[in-house]
Amino acid sequence: MNKYELAVVLSAKLEDEERAAAIEKIQGYITRYNGTVTNVDEWGKKRLAYEIQKMREAFYYFIQFESDSVCPNEVESHIRIMEPVIRYLCVKQEA
């Protein structure tokens, strides 16, 4: 099992329930592809480095999980088409 960290930037226009639902959906994708979520770190609303989709702020989440090498690719393919997600990045953590 490898350790990964998924950084997700969600639209600032979302309500609390919509943000929670989006994060739950992402965690569901991780568990569906045999991953185990170990930690979810919510940074809250932060200013973006540059304007994206006419927004200057967004909500930042960092999700740590453990899985095999197939899971991150599958999760990314689903996150890519999620509407509330502005940007994402999944990286393998060094041991």
PDB file as gemmi writes it, atoms N, CA and C in Angstrom:
CRYST1    1.000    1.000    1.000  90.00  90.00  90.00 P 1                      
ATOM      1  N   MET A   1       0.840  -1.184   0.000  1.00  0.00           N  
ATOM      2  CA  MET A   1       0.000   0.000   0.000  1.00  0.00           C  
ATOM      3  C   MET A   1       0.884   1.245   0.000  1.00  0.00           C  
ATOM      4  N   ASN A   2       0.560   2.154  -0.886  1.00  0.00           N  
ATOM      5  CA  ASN A   2       1.273   3.425  -0.971  1.00  0.00           C  
ATOM      6  C   ASN A   2       0.451   4.518  -0.308  1.00  0.00           C  
ATOM      7  N   LYS A   3       1.128   5.564   0.154  1.00  0.00           N  
ATOM      8  CA  LYS A   3       0.449   6.702   0.760  1.00  0.00           C  
ATOM      9  C   LYS A   3       0.366   7.825  -0.261  1.00  0.00           C  
ATOM     10  N   TYR A   4      -0.818   8.442  -0.350  1.00  0.00           N  
ATOM     11  CA  TYR A   4      -1.052   9.529  -1.294  1.00  0.00           C  
ATOM     12  C   TYR A   4      -1.680  10.710  -0.581  1.00  0.00           C  
ATOM     13  N   GLU A   5      -1.514  11.887  -1.167  1.00  0.00           N  
ATOM     14  CA  GLU A   5      -2.204  13.081  -0.685  1.00  0.00           C  
ATOM     15  C   GLU A   5      -2.908  13.721  -1.871  1.00  0.00           C  
ATOM     16  N   LEU A   6      -4.190  13.995  -1.693  1.00  0.00           N  
ATOM     17  CA  LEU A   6      -5.011  14.599  -2.730  1.00  0.00           C  
ATOM     18  C   LEU A   6      -5.401  16.000  -2.280  1.00  0.00           C  
ATOM     19  N   ALA A   7      -4.954  16.999  -3.031  1.00  0.00           N  
ATOM     20  CA  ALA A   7      -5.332  18.390  -2.756  1.00  0.00           C  
ATOM     21  C   ALA A   7      -6.499  18.732  -3.671  1.00  0.00           C  
ATOM     22  N   VAL A   8      -7.579  19.246  -3.083  1.00  0.00           N  
ATOM     23  CA  VAL A   8      -8.782  19.580  -3.844  1.00  0.00           C  
ATOM     24  C   VAL A   8      -9.152  21.028  -3.545  1.00  0.00           C  
ATOM     25  N   VAL A   9      -9.415  21.797  -4.601  1.00  0.00           N  
ATOM     26  CA  VAL A   9      -9.845  23.187  -4.475  1.00  0.00           C  
ATOM     27  C   VAL A   9     -11.275  23.263  -4.977  1.00  0.00           C  
ATOM     28  N   LEU A  10     -12.193  23.629  -4.069  1.00  0.00           N  
ATOM     29  CA  LEU A  10     -13.616  23.692  -4.402  1.00  0.00           C  
ATOM     30  C   LEU A  10     -14.069  25.139  -4.556  1.00  0.00           C  
ATOM     31  N   SER A  11     -15.077  25.340  -5.354  1.00  0.00           N  
ATOM     32  CA  SER A  11     -15.627  26.659  -5.636  1.00  0.00           C  
ATOM     33  C   SER A  11     -16.088  27.352  -4.351  1.00  0.00           C  
ATOM     34  N   ALA A  12     -15.849  28.637  -4.255  1.00  0.00           N  
ATOM     35  CA  ALA A  12     -16.267  29.425  -3.086  1.00  0.00           C  
ATOM     36  C   ALA A  12     -17.770  29.696  -3.107  1.00  0.00           C  
ATOM     37  N   LYS A  13     -18.427  29.427  -4.220  1.00  0.00           N  
ATOM     38  CA  LYS A  13     -19.861  29.686  -4.335  1.00  0.00           C  
ATOM     39  C   LYS A  13     -20.710  28.593  -3.702  1.00  0.00           C  
ATOM     40  N   LEU A  14     -20.091  27.504  -3.257  1.00  0.00           N  
ATOM     41  CA  LEU A  14     -20.829  26.378  -2.696  1.00  0.00           C  
ATOM     42  C   LEU A  14     -21.269  26.648  -1.259  1.00  0.00           C  
ATOM     43  N   GLU A  15     -22.434  26.113  -0.910  1.00  0.00           N  
ATOM     44  CA  GLU A  15     -22.913  26.157   0.471  1.00  0.00           C  
ATOM     45  C   GLU A  15     -22.197  25.059   1.265  1.00  0.00           C  
ATOM     46  N   ASP A  16     -22.327  25.103   2.596  1.00  0.00           N  
ATOM     47  CA  ASP A  16     -21.667  24.124   3.459  1.00  0.00           C  
ATOM     48  C   ASP A  16     -22.068  22.698   3.119  1.00  0.00           C  
ATOM     49  N   GLU A  17     -23.367  22.476   2.886  1.00  0.00           N  
ATOM     50  CA  GLU A  17     -23.857  21.128   2.600  1.00  0.00           C  
ATOM     51  C   GLU A  17     -23.307  20.619   1.272  1.00  0.00           C  
ATOM     52  N   GLU A  18     -23.209  21.499   0.291  1.00  0.00           N  
ATOM     53  CA  GLU A  18     -22.703  21.110  -1.024  1.00  0.00           C  
ATOM     54  C   GLU A  18     -21.221  20.756  -0.958  1.00  0.00           C  
ATOM     55  N   ARG A  19     -20.462  21.515  -0.172  1.00  0.00           N  
ATOM     56  CA  ARG A  19     -19.034  21.213   0.004  1.00  0.00           C  
ATOM     57  C   ARG A  19     -18.855  19.876   0.701  1.00  0.00           C  
ATOM     58  N   ALA A  20     -19.630  19.663   1.752  1.00  0.00           N  
ATOM     59  CA  ALA A  20     -19.538  18.402   2.487  1.00  0.00           C  
ATOM     60  C   ALA A  20     -19.908  17.225   1.582  1.00  0.00           C  
ATOM     61  N   ALA A  21     -20.929  17.403   0.749  1.00  0.00           N  
ATOM     62  CA  ALA A  21     -21.341  16.342  -0.172  1.00  0.00           C  
ATOM     63  C   ALA A  21     -20.250  16.042  -1.194  1.00  0.00           C  
ATOM     64  N   ALA A  22     -19.580  17.081  -1.696  1.00  0.00           N  
ATOM     65  CA  ALA A  22     -18.506  16.890  -2.674  1.00  0.00           C  
ATOM     66  C   ALA A  22     -17.338  16.128  -2.053  1.00  0.00           C  
ATOM     67  N   ILE A  23     -16.962  16.486  -0.826  1.00  0.00           N  
ATOM     68  CA  ILE A  23     -15.859  15.788  -0.153  1.00  0.00           C  
ATOM     69  C   ILE A  23     -16.244  14.342   0.152  1.00  0.00           C  
ATOM     70  N   GLU A  24     -17.489  14.116   0.570  1.00  0.00           N  
ATOM     71  CA  GLU A  24     -17.969  12.754   0.814  1.00  0.00           C  
ATOM     72  C   GLU A  24     -17.920  11.928  -0.468  1.00  0.00           C  
ATOM     73  N   LYS A  25     -18.288  12.541  -1.573  1.00  0.00           N  
ATOM     74  CA  LYS A  25     -18.274  11.855  -2.861  1.00  0.00           C  
ATOM     75  C   LYS A  25     -16.853  11.460  -3.243  1.00  0.00           C  
ATOM     76  N   ILE A  26     -15.894  12.360  -3.013  1.00  0.00           N  
ATOM     77  CA  ILE A  26     -14.485  12.065  -3.313  1.00  0.00           C  
ATOM     78  C   ILE A  26     -13.983  10.933  -2.423  1.00  0.00           C  
ATOM     79  N   GLN A  27     -14.341  10.967  -1.139  1.00  0.00           N  
ATOM     80  CA  GLN A  27     -13.944   9.890  -0.234  1.00  0.00           C  
ATOM     81  C   GLN A  27     -14.577   8.569  -0.665  1.00  0.00           C  
ATOM     82  N   GLY A  28     -15.802   8.635  -1.178  1.00  0.00           N  
ATOM     83  CA  GLY A  28     -16.466   7.438  -1.688  1.00  0.00           C  
ATOM     84  C   GLY A  28     -15.731   6.838  -2.873  1.00  0.00           C  
ATOM     85  N   TYR A  29     -15.221   7.704  -3.757  1.00  0.00           N  
ATOM     86  CA  TYR A  29     -14.425   7.214  -4.888  1.00  0.00           C  
ATOM     87  C   TYR A  29     -13.168   6.504  -4.399  1.00  0.00           C  
ATOM     88  N   ILE A  30     -12.526   7.063  -3.380  1.00  0.00           N  
ATOM     89  CA  ILE A  30     -11.304   6.462  -2.845  1.00  0.00           C  
ATOM     90  C   ILE A  30     -11.595   5.079  -2.284  1.00  0.00           C  
ATOM     91  N   THR A  31     -12.650   4.963  -1.484  1.00  0.00           N  
ATOM     92  CA  THR A  31     -12.967   3.664  -0.888  1.00  0.00           C  
ATOM     93  C   THR A  31     -13.486   2.672  -1.935  1.00  0.00           C  
ATOM     94  N   ARG A  32     -14.161   3.165  -2.973  1.00  0.00           N  
ATOM     95  CA  ARG A  32     -14.665   2.281  -4.032  1.00  0.00           C  
ATOM     96  C   ARG A  32     -13.523   1.568  -4.741  1.00  0.00           C  
ATOM     97  N   TYR A  33     -12.392   2.239  -4.906  1.00  0.00           N  
ATOM     98  CA  TYR A  33     -11.248   1.658  -5.596  1.00  0.00           C  
ATOM     99  C   TYR A  33     -10.200   1.145  -4.611  1.00  0.00           C  
ATOM    100  N   ASN A  34     -10.670   0.576  -3.490  1.00  0.00           N  
ATOM    101  CA  ASN A  34      -9.845  -0.116  -2.495  1.00  0.00           C  
ATOM    102  C   ASN A  34      -8.823   0.770  -1.810  1.00  0.00           C  
ATOM    103  N   GLY A  35      -9.161   2.034  -1.606  1.00  0.00           N  
ATOM    104  CA  GLY A  35      -8.304   2.941  -0.854  1.00  0.00           C  
ATOM    105  C   GLY A  35      -8.861   3.134   0.551  1.00  0.00           C  
ATOM    106  N   THR A  36      -8.019   3.625   1.452  1.00  0.00           N  
ATOM    107  CA  THR A  36      -8.430   3.899   2.823  1.00  0.00           C  
ATOM    108  C   THR A  36      -8.076   5.337   3.160  1.00  0.00           C  
ATOM    109  N   VAL A  37      -9.088   6.147   3.462  1.00  0.00           N  
ATOM    110  CA  VAL A  37      -8.857   7.540   3.821  1.00  0.00           C  
ATOM    111  C   VAL A  37      -8.314   7.584   5.245  1.00  0.00           C  
ATOM    112  N   THR A  38      -7.152   8.219   5.422  1.00  0.00           N  
ATOM    113  CA  THR A  38      -6.544   8.293   6.751  1.00  0.00           C  
ATOM    114  C   THR A  38      -6.753   9.651   7.408  1.00  0.00           C  
ATOM    115  N   ASN A  39      -6.881  10.722   6.610  1.00  0.00           N  
ATOM    116  CA  ASN A  39      -7.049  12.048   7.191  1.00  0.00           C  
ATOM    117  C   ASN A  39      -7.641  13.002   6.155  1.00  0.00           C  
ATOM    118  N   VAL A  40      -8.534  13.881   6.626  1.00  0.00           N  
ATOM    119  CA  VAL A  40      -9.069  14.948   5.778  1.00  0.00           C  
ATOM    120  C   VAL A  40      -8.788  16.260   6.488  1.00  0.00           C  
ATOM    121  N   ASP A  41      -8.017  17.113   5.844  1.00  0.00           N  
ATOM    122  CA  ASP A  41      -7.613  18.383   6.433  1.00  0.00           C  
ATOM    123  C   ASP A  41      -8.294  19.513   5.672  1.00  0.00           C  
ATOM    124  N   GLU A  42      -9.168  20.252   6.354  1.00  0.00           N  
ATOM    125  CA  GLU A  42      -9.868  21.371   5.722  1.00  0.00           C  
ATOM    126  C   GLU A  42      -9.158  22.665   6.077  1.00  0.00           C  
ATOM    127  N   TRP A  43      -8.668  23.368   5.069  1.00  0.00           N  
ATOM    128  CA  TRP A  43      -7.987  24.639   5.293  1.00  0.00           C  
ATOM    129  C   TRP A  43      -8.936  25.817   5.252  1.00  0.00           C  
ATOM    130  N   GLY A  44     -10.127  25.623   4.751  1.00  0.00           N  
ATOM    131  CA  GLY A  44     -11.094  26.710   4.688  1.00  0.00           C  
ATOM    132  C   GLY A  44     -10.951  27.543   3.434  1.00  0.00           C  
ATOM    133  N   LYS A  45     -11.548  28.737   3.465  1.00  0.00           N  
ATOM    134  CA  LYS A  45     -11.538  29.618   2.299  1.00  0.00           C  
ATOM    135  C   LYS A  45     -10.240  30.416   2.271  1.00  0.00           C  
ATOM    136  N   LYS A  46      -9.529  30.304   1.155  1.00  0.00           N  
ATOM    137  CA  LYS A  46      -8.265  31.010   0.966  1.00  0.00           C  
ATOM    138  C   LYS A  46      -8.295  31.763  -0.362  1.00  0.00           C  
ATOM    139  N   ARG A  47      -7.472  32.764  -0.452  1.00  0.00           N  
ATOM    140  CA  ARG A  47      -7.344  33.535  -1.684  1.00  0.00           C  
ATOM    141  C   ARG A  47      -6.521  32.732  -2.692  1.00  0.00           C  
ATOM    142  N   LEU A  48      -6.971  32.705  -3.931  1.00  0.00           N  
ATOM    143  CA  LEU A  48      -6.257  32.017  -4.998  1.00  0.00           C  
ATOM    144  C   LEU A  48      -5.078  32.870  -5.474  1.00  0.00           C  
ATOM    145  N   ALA A  49      -4.057  32.231  -5.993  1.00  0.00           N  
ATOM    146  CA  ALA A  49      -2.891  32.947  -6.498  1.00  0.00           C  
ATOM    147  C   ALA A  49      -3.253  33.767  -7.738  1.00  0.00           C  
ATOM    148  N   TYR A  50      -4.221  33.266  -8.509  1.00  0.00           N  
ATOM    149  CA  TYR A  50      -4.701  33.975  -9.690  1.00  0.00           C  
ATOM    150  C   TYR A  50      -6.170  33.631  -9.883  1.00  0.00           C  
ATOM    151  N   GLU A  51      -6.853  34.434 -10.631  1.00  0.00           N  
ATOM    152  CA  GLU A  51      -8.284  34.257 -10.829  1.00  0.00           C  
ATOM    153  C   GLU A  51      -8.556  33.015 -11.683  1.00  0.00           C  
ATOM    154  N   ILE A  52      -9.474  32.180 -11.206  1.00  0.00           N  
ATOM    155  CA  ILE A  52      -9.885  30.977 -11.924  1.00  0.00           C  
ATOM    156  C   ILE A  52     -11.401  31.013 -12.050  1.00  0.00           C  
ATOM    157  N   GLN A  53     -11.923  30.933 -13.243  1.00  0.00           N  
ATOM    158  CA  GLN A  53     -13.367  30.958 -13.503  1.00  0.00           C  
ATOM    159  C   GLN A  53     -14.028  32.165 -12.834  1.00  0.00           C  
ATOM    160  N   LYS A  54     -13.364  33.305 -12.917  1.00  0.00           N  
ATOM    161  CA  LYS A  54     -13.838  34.572 -12.352  1.00  0.00           C  
ATOM    162  C   LYS A  54     -14.002  34.530 -10.833  1.00  0.00           C  
ATOM    163  N   MET A  55     -13.238  33.668 -10.165  1.00  0.00           N  
ATOM    164  CA  MET A  55     -13.262  33.580  -8.700  1.00  0.00           C  
ATOM    165  C   MET A  55     -11.889  33.925  -8.162  1.00  0.00           C  
ATOM    166  N   ARG A  56     -11.862  34.623  -7.053  1.00  0.00           N  
ATOM    167  CA  ARG A  56     -10.602  34.991  -6.418  1.00  0.00           C  
ATOM    168  C   ARG A  56     -10.347  34.181  -5.148  1.00  0.00           C  
ATOM    169  N   GLU A  57     -11.360  33.487  -4.643  1.00  0.00           N  
ATOM    170  CA  GLU A  57     -11.216  32.672  -3.441  1.00  0.00           C  
ATOM    171  C   GLU A  57     -11.808  31.287  -3.689  1.00  0.00           C  
ATOM    172  N   ALA A  58     -11.337  30.320  -2.889  1.00  0.00           N  
ATOM    173  CA  ALA A  58     -11.846  28.958  -2.999  1.00  0.00           C  
ATOM    174  C   ALA A  58     -11.586  28.222  -1.686  1.00  0.00           C  
ATOM    175  N   PHE A  59     -12.217  27.066  -1.534  1.00  0.00           N  
ATOM    176  CA  PHE A  59     -12.041  26.237  -0.346  1.00  0.00           C  
ATOM    177  C   PHE A  59     -11.013  25.147  -0.633  1.00  0.00           C  
ATOM    178  N   TYR A  60     -10.069  24.981   0.289  1.00  0.00           N  
ATOM    179  CA  TYR A  60      -8.984  24.022   0.126  1.00  0.00           C  
ATOM    180  C   TYR A  60      -9.186  22.827   1.049  1.00  0.00           C  
ATOM    181  N   TYR A  61      -8.988  21.621   0.500  1.00  0.00           N  
ATOM    182  CA  TYR A  61      -9.057  20.376   1.260  1.00  0.00           C  
ATOM    183  C   TYR A  61      -7.858  19.513   0.893  1.00  0.00           C  
ATOM    184  N   PHE A  62      -7.296  18.836   1.894  1.00  0.00           N  
ATOM    185  CA  PHE A  62      -6.199  17.899   1.673  1.00  0.00           C  
ATOM    186  C   PHE A  62      -6.610  16.559   2.258  1.00  0.00           C  
ATOM    187  N   ILE A  63      -6.654  15.540   1.416  1.00  0.00           N  
ATOM    188  CA  ILE A  63      -7.113  14.213   1.817  1.00  0.00           C  
ATOM    189  C   ILE A  63      -5.934  13.247   1.703  1.00  0.00           C  
ATOM    190  N   GLN A  64      -5.534  12.657   2.835  1.00  0.00           N  
ATOM    191  CA  GLN A  64      -4.489  11.641   2.818  1.00  0.00           C  
ATOM    192  C   GLN A  64      -5.169  10.272   2.766  1.00  0.00           C  
ATOM    193  N   PHE A  65      -4.618   9.383   1.920  1.00  0.00           N  
ATOM    194  CA  PHE A  65      -5.178   8.037   1.845  1.00  0.00           C  
ATOM    195  C   PHE A  65      -4.101   7.041   1.457  1.00  0.00           C  
ATOM    196  N   GLU A  66      -4.399   5.773   1.718  1.00  0.00           N  
ATOM    197  CA  GLU A  66      -3.504   4.674   1.371  1.00  0.00           C  
ATOM    198  C   GLU A  66      -4.224   3.792   0.364  1.00  0.00           C  
ATOM    199  N   SER A  67      -3.490   3.362  -0.667  1.00  0.00           N  
ATOM    200  CA  SER A  67      -4.100   2.499  -1.675  1.00  0.00           C  
ATOM    201  C   SER A  67      -3.023   1.882  -2.551  1.00  0.00           C  
ATOM    202  N   ASP A  68      -3.470   1.052  -3.492  1.00  0.00           N  
ATOM    203  CA  ASP A  68      -2.551   0.520  -4.492  1.00  0.00           C  
ATOM    204  C   ASP A  68      -2.350   1.586  -5.574  1.00  0.00           C  
ATOM    205  N   SER A  69      -1.584   1.270  -6.602  1.00  0.00           N  
ATOM    206  CA  SER A  69      -1.243   2.271  -7.612  1.00  0.00           C  
ATOM    207  C   SER A  69      -2.376   2.562  -8.594  1.00  0.00           C  
ATOM    208  N   VAL A  70      -3.441   1.771  -8.606  1.00  0.00           N  
ATOM    209  CA  VAL A  70      -4.550   1.971  -9.546  1.00  0.00           C  
ATOM    210  C   VAL A  70      -5.521   3.040  -9.035  1.00  0.00           C  
ATOM    211  N   CYS A  71      -5.728   3.092  -7.740  1.00  0.00           N  
ATOM    212  CA  CYS A  71      -6.735   3.969  -7.129  1.00  0.00           C  
ATOM    213  C   CYS A  71      -6.577   5.447  -7.495  1.00  0.00           C  
ATOM    214  N   PRO A  72      -5.381   6.057  -7.400  1.00  0.00           N  
ATOM    215  CA  PRO A  72      -5.276   7.497  -7.712  1.00  0.00           C  
ATOM    216  C   PRO A  72      -5.718   7.842  -9.129  1.00  0.00           C  
ATOM    217  N   ASN A  73      -5.391   7.004 -10.097  1.00  0.00           N  
ATOM    218  CA  ASN A  73      -5.799   7.267 -11.477  1.00  0.00           C  
ATOM    219  C   ASN A  73      -7.309   7.220 -11.629  1.00  0.00           C  
ATOM    220  N   GLU A  74      -7.939   6.247 -10.996  1.00  0.00           N  
ATOM    221  CA  GLU A  74      -9.396   6.121 -11.066  1.00  0.00           C  
ATOM    222  C   GLU A  74     -10.078   7.300 -10.375  1.00  0.00           C  
ATOM    223  N   VAL A  75      -9.576   7.676  -9.213  1.00  0.00           N  
ATOM    224  CA  VAL A  75     -10.149   8.802  -8.460  1.00  0.00           C  
ATOM    225  C   VAL A  75     -10.011  10.094  -9.262  1.00  0.00           C  
ATOM    226  N   GLU A  76      -8.838  10.316  -9.846  1.00  0.00           N  
ATOM    227  CA  GLU A  76      -8.623  11.523 -10.655  1.00  0.00           C  
ATOM    228  C   GLU A  76      -9.566  11.582 -11.849  1.00  0.00           C  
ATOM    229  N   SER A  77      -9.849  10.438 -12.465  1.00  0.00           N  
ATOM    230  CA  SER A  77     -10.736  10.443 -13.626  1.00  0.00           C  
ATOM    231  C   SER A  77     -12.151  10.863 -13.236  1.00  0.00           C  
ATOM    232  N   HIS A  78     -12.569  10.563 -12.012  1.00  0.00           N  
ATOM    233  CA  HIS A  78     -13.894  10.980 -11.541  1.00  0.00           C  
ATOM    234  C   HIS A  78     -13.895  12.429 -11.064  1.00  0.00           C  
ATOM    235  N   ILE A  79     -12.828  12.847 -10.379  1.00  0.00           N  
ATOM    236  CA  ILE A  79     -12.748  14.215  -9.870  1.00  0.00           C  
ATOM    237  C   ILE A  79     -12.681  15.215 -11.028  1.00  0.00           C  
ATOM    238  N   ARG A  80     -12.038  14.820 -12.096  1.00  0.00           N  
ATOM    239  CA  ARG A  80     -11.856  15.687 -13.264  1.00  0.00           C  
ATOM    240  C   ARG A  80     -13.188  16.228 -13.788  1.00  0.00           C  
ATOM    241  N   ILE A  81     -14.258  15.442 -13.688  1.00  0.00           N  
ATOM    242  CA  ILE A  81     -15.547  15.854 -14.247  1.00  0.00           C  
ATOM    243  C   ILE A  81     -16.523  16.380 -13.193  1.00  0.00           C  
ATOM    244  N   MET A  82     -16.085  16.490 -11.947  1.00  0.00           N  
ATOM    245  CA  MET A  82     -16.953  17.036 -10.900  1.00  0.00           C  
ATOM    246  C   MET A  82     -17.025  18.554 -11.041  1.00  0.00           C  
ATOM    247  N   GLU A  83     -18.237  19.079 -11.079  1.00  0.00           N  
ATOM    248  CA  GLU A  83     -18.419  20.507 -11.308  1.00  0.00           C  
ATOM    249  C   GLU A  83     -17.884  21.408 -10.196  1.00  0.00           C  
ATOM    250  N   PRO A  84     -18.062  21.079  -8.906  1.00  0.00           N  
ATOM    251  CA  PRO A  84     -17.576  22.001  -7.866  1.00  0.00           C  
ATOM    252  C   PRO A  84     -16.055  22.057  -7.734  1.00  0.00           C  
ATOM    253  N   VAL A  85     -15.340  21.106  -8.322  1.00  0.00           N  
ATOM    254  CA  VAL A  85     -13.885  21.055  -8.206  1.00  0.00           C  
ATOM    255  C   VAL A  85     -13.257  21.995  -9.233  1.00  0.00           C  
ATOM    256  N   ILE A  86     -12.485  22.953  -8.731  1.00  0.00           N  
ATOM    257  CA  ILE A  86     -11.788  23.900  -9.606  1.00  0.00           C  
ATOM    258  C   ILE A  86     -10.440  23.317 -10.021  1.00  0.00           C  
ATOM    259  N   ARG A  87      -9.673  22.842  -9.050  1.00  0.00           N  
ATOM    260  CA  ARG A  87      -8.365  22.240  -9.296  1.00  0.00           C  
ATOM    261  C   ARG A  87      -8.171  21.071  -8.335  1.00  0.00           C  
ATOM    262  N   TYR A  88      -7.298  20.149  -8.725  1.00  0.00           N  
ATOM    263  CA  TYR A  88      -6.945  19.027  -7.866  1.00  0.00           C  
ATOM    264  C   TYR A  88      -5.529  18.585  -8.191  1.00  0.00           C  
ATOM    265  N   LEU A  89      -4.898  17.907  -7.250  1.00  0.00           N  
ATOM    266  CA  LEU A  89      -3.570  17.357  -7.478  1.00  0.00           C  
ATOM    267  C   LEU A  89      -3.389  16.180  -6.530  1.00  0.00           C  
ATOM    268  N   CYS A  90      -3.018  15.045  -7.083  1.00  0.00           N  
ATOM    269  CA  CYS A  90      -2.772  13.854  -6.272  1.00  0.00           C  
ATOM    270  C   CYS A  90      -1.294  13.510  -6.384  1.00  0.00           C  
ATOM    271  N   VAL A  91      -0.627  13.405  -5.238  1.00  0.00           N  
ATOM    272  CA  VAL A  91       0.796  13.099  -5.218  1.00  0.00           C  
ATOM    273  C   VAL A  91       1.065  11.923  -4.281  1.00  0.00           C  
ATOM    274  N   LYS A  92       2.072  11.146  -4.613  1.00  0.00           N  
ATOM    275  CA  LYS A  92       2.493  10.031  -3.768  1.00  0.00           C  
ATOM    276  C   LYS A  92       3.433  10.569  -2.708  1.00  0.00           C  
ATOM    277  N   GLN A  93       3.158  10.227  -1.455  1.00  0.00           N  
ATOM    278  CA  GLN A  93       4.032  10.680  -0.361  1.00  0.00           C  
ATOM    279  C   GLN A  93       5.227   9.752  -0.254  1.00  0.00           C  
ATOM    280  N   GLU A  94       6.381  10.348  -0.011  1.00  0.00           N  
ATOM    281  CA  GLU A  94       7.597   9.551   0.137  1.00  0.00           C  
ATOM    282  C   GLU A  94       7.606   8.849   1.491  1.00  0.00           C  
ATOM    283  N   ALA A  95       8.175   7.677   1.529  1.00  0.00           N  
ATOM    284  CA  ALA A  95       8.202   6.874   2.756  1.00  0.00           C  
ATOM    285  C   ALA A  95       9.199   7.407   3.751  1.00  0.00           C  
TER     286      ALA A  95                                                      
END                                                                             
